């Protein structure tokens, strides 16, 4: 199904946002591991008006507010493709408070299966709506920064931006 997209310049680089007529469906970093940004795929359309454009504009405004530190929680309709387990993980991610971190193991425990740590990590990595669904707030069991579709430098930036990590000199 073709989706529409818009581009948003942010402090972490240009993001490509995708949407259906009713919900946000994706956020792509320039370094996205989930494949090429939709702007390079046949059937994708950059829009400026209509229902999808309204969804994209709302998402863009909320992301700009997040980067300006005036928004801590996103209020957007989301439509992510994934398994039932992935949706459980993504819902758990949305519950992680701004400015805090948790671990893959803690999420597995929260979901009722302490042996599902790797599965949680895989679902986290498949999150199609990063930042809005804050997968950057998940760290390794010893607090180390682990994989992130936008790269570890962006993950660190986001966590420092939220105050979850002390800023380190470059």
C-alpha positions as a Python dict, from the first residue, in 0.01 Angstrom:
ca = {
    (1, 'X'): (0, 0, 0),
    (2, 'X'): (155, 332, -104),
    (3, 'X'): (215, 577, 175),
    (4, 'X'): (287, 943, 178),
    (5, 'X'): (589, 1107, 332),
    (6, 'X'): (734, 1436, 442),
    (7, 'X'): (1082, 1544, 540),
    (8, 'X'): (1173, 1710, 866),
    (9, 'X'): (1505, 1875, 948),
    (10, 'X'): (1607, 1808, 1306),
    (11, 'X'): (1916, 1838, 1525),
    (12, 'X'): (1982, 1467, 1458),
    (13, 'X'): (1955, 1500, 1079),
    (14, 'X'): (1674, 1491, 828),
    (15, 'X'): (1397, 1251, 923),
    (16, 'X'): (1151, 1108, 675),
    (17, 'X'): (804, 1062, 821),
    (18, 'X'): (548, 832, 656),
    (19, 'X'): (175, 819, 709),
    (20, 'X'): (-150, 672, 590),
    (21, 'X'): (-459, 893, 580),
    (22, 'X'): (-524, 817, 947),
    (23, 'X'): (-194, 753, 1127),
    (24, 'X'): (181, 791, 1136),
    (25, 'X'): (343, 473, 1002),
    (26, 'X'): (716, 536, 1009),
    (27, 'X'): (1012, 753, 1101),
    (28, 'X'): (1331, 701, 902),
    (29, 'X'): (1677, 822, 993),
    (30, 'X'): (1927, 898, 718),
    (31, 'X'): (2110, 583, 835),
    (32, 'X'): (1799, 367, 873),
    (33, 'X'): (1877, -5, 872),
    (34, 'X'): (1524, -96, 770),
    (35, 'X'): (1601, -24, 407),
    (36, 'X'): (1611, 283, 190),
    (37, 'X'): (1405, 580, 290),
    (38, 'X'): (1062, 565, 126),
    (39, 'X'): (1147, 868, -85),
    (40, 'X'): (1353, 635, -305),
    (41, 'X'): (1082, 372, -352),
    (42, 'X'): (824, 360, -628),
    (43, 'X'): (472, 437, -515),
    (44, 'X'): (564, 682, -240),
    (45, 'X'): (439, 1039, -265),
    (46, 'X'): (549, 1354, -87),
    (47, 'X'): (230, 1538, 9),
    (48, 'X'): (136, 1890, 105),
    (49, 'X'): (-241, 1858, 151),
    (50, 'X'): (-507, 1604, 242),
    (51, 'X'): (-558, 1371, 539),
    (52, 'X'): (-210, 1217, 528),
    (53, 'X'): (-52, 1562, 507),
    (54, 'X'): (-244, 1659, 821),
    (55, 'X'): (-108, 1354, 1005),
    (56, 'X'): (246, 1433, 888),
    (57, 'X'): (217, 1801, 983),
    (58, 'X'): (96, 1709, 1331),
    (59, 'X'): (382, 1462, 1375),
    (60, 'X'): (631, 1719, 1248),
    (61, 'X'): (505, 1983, 1493),
    (62, 'X'): (524, 1742, 1785),
    (63, 'X'): (878, 1637, 1692),
    (64, 'X'): (983, 2002, 1666),
    (65, 'X'): (836, 2060, 2013),
    (66, 'X'): (1026, 1756, 2143),
    (67, 'X'): (1354, 1889, 2005),
    (68, 'X'): (1273, 2233, 2154),
    (69, 'X'): (1218, 2061, 2493),
    (70, 'X'): (856, 2175, 2513),
    (71, 'X'): (709, 1826, 2457),
    (72, 'X'): (783, 1508, 2652),
    (73, 'X'): (503, 1283, 2527),
    (74, 'X'): (368, 1233, 2177),
    (75, 'X'): (-4, 1231, 2109),
    (76, 'X'): (-37, 1084, 1762),
    (77, 'X'): (-232, 804, 1599),
    (78, 'X'): (18, 529, 1516),
    (79, 'X'): (-12, 244, 1269),
    (80, 'X'): (290, 14, 1285),
    (81, 'X'): (313, -317, 1106),
    (82, 'X'): (434, -593, 1336),
    (83, 'X'): (349, -911, 1521),
    (84, 'X'): (141, -920, 1838),
    (85, 'X'): (459, -961, 2045),
    (86, 'X'): (628, -666, 1871),
    (87, 'X'): (324, -451, 1948),
    (88, 'X'): (344, -553, 2315),
    (89, 'X'): (709, -446, 2322),
    (90, 'X'): (636, -118, 2141),
    (91, 'X'): (355, -42, 2388),
    (92, 'X'): (602, -104, 2671),
    (93, 'X'): (846, 136, 2505),
    (94, 'X'): (580, 407, 2493),
    (95, 'X'): (540, 373, 2871),
    (96, 'X'): (909, 453, 2943),
    (97, 'X'): (906, 804, 3090),
    (98, 'X'): (1093, 1088, 2923),
    (99, 'X'): (1440, 1128, 3069),
    (100, 'X'): (1472, 769, 3192),
    (101, 'X'): (1610, 445, 3060),
    (102, 'X'): (1531, 79, 3108),
    (103, 'X'): (1684, -248, 2993),
    (104, 'X'): (1576, -519, 2752),
    (105, 'X'): (1560, -759, 3048),
    (106, 'X'): (1335, -527, 3244),
    (107, 'X'): (1093, -507, 2953),
    (108, 'X'): (1097, -887, 2917),
    (109, 'X'): (1017, -919, 3287),
    (110, 'X'): (740, -659, 3256),
    (111, 'X'): (593, -865, 2970),
    (112, 'X'): (599, -1175, 3191),
    (113, 'X'): (887, -1371, 3036),
    (114, 'X'): (1234, -1313, 3178),
    (115, 'X'): (1376, -1539, 2904),
    (116, 'X'): (1250, -1309, 2627),
    (117, 'X'): (1531, -1054, 2653),
    (118, 'X'): (1664, -1125, 2303),
    (119, 'X'): (1315, -1125, 2154),
    (120, 'X'): (1255, -787, 2317),
    (121, 'X'): (1579, -662, 2162),
    (122, 'X'): (1475, -785, 1819),
    (123, 'X'): (1132, -623, 1849),
    (124, 'X'): (1295, -303, 1970),
    (125, 'X'): (1516, -306, 1661),
    (126, 'X'): (1212, -347, 1435),
    (127, 'X'): (1035, -43, 1578),
    (128, 'X'): (920, 147, 1267),
    (129, 'X'): (843, 469, 1456),
    (130, 'X'): (1157, 556, 1657),
    (131, 'X'): (1163, 869, 1872),
    (132, 'X'): (782, 870, 1887),
    (133, 'X'): (799, 512, 2020),
    (134, 'X'): (1114, 575, 2228),
    (135, 'X'): (1332, 272, 2162),
    (136, 'X'): (1636, 492, 2231),
    (137, 'X'): (1550, 471, 2602),
    (138, 'X'): (1645, 102, 2618),
    (139, 'X'): (2003, 20, 2716),
    (140, 'X'): (2204, -293, 2788),
    (141, 'X'): (2190, -464, 3127),
    (142, 'X'): (2504, -285, 3244),
    (143, 'X'): (2386, 54, 3116),
    (144, 'X'): (2582, 46, 2792),
    (145, 'X'): (2435, 199, 2480),
    (146, 'X'): (2344, -77, 2238),
    (147, 'X'): (2214, -88, 1881),
    (148, 'X'): (1995, 189, 1746),
    (149, 'X'): (1869, 246, 1390),
    (150, 'X'): (1986, 605, 1395),
    (151, 'X'): (2330, 505, 1523),
    (152, 'X'): (2478, 514, 1872),
    (153, 'X'): (2583, 877, 1836),
    (154, 'X'): (2217, 977, 1777),
    (155, 'X'): (2101, 752, 2063),
    (156, 'X'): (2348, 922, 2296),
    (157, 'X'): (2234, 1265, 2172),
    (158, 'X'): (1867, 1180, 2237),
    (159, 'X'): (1939, 1050, 2587),
    (160, 'X'): (2152, 1356, 2669),
    (161, 'X'): (1877, 1580, 2525),
    (162, 'X'): (1627, 1420, 2762),
    (163, 'X'): (1866, 1434, 3057),
    (164, 'X'): (1888, 1056, 3087),
    (165, 'X'): (2266, 1071, 3033),
    (166, 'X'): (2515, 1334, 3131),
    (167, 'X'): (2654, 1510, 2828),
    (168, 'X'): (3006, 1394, 2748),
    (169, 'X'): (3258, 1602, 2559),
    (170, 'X'): (3325, 1493, 2201),
}
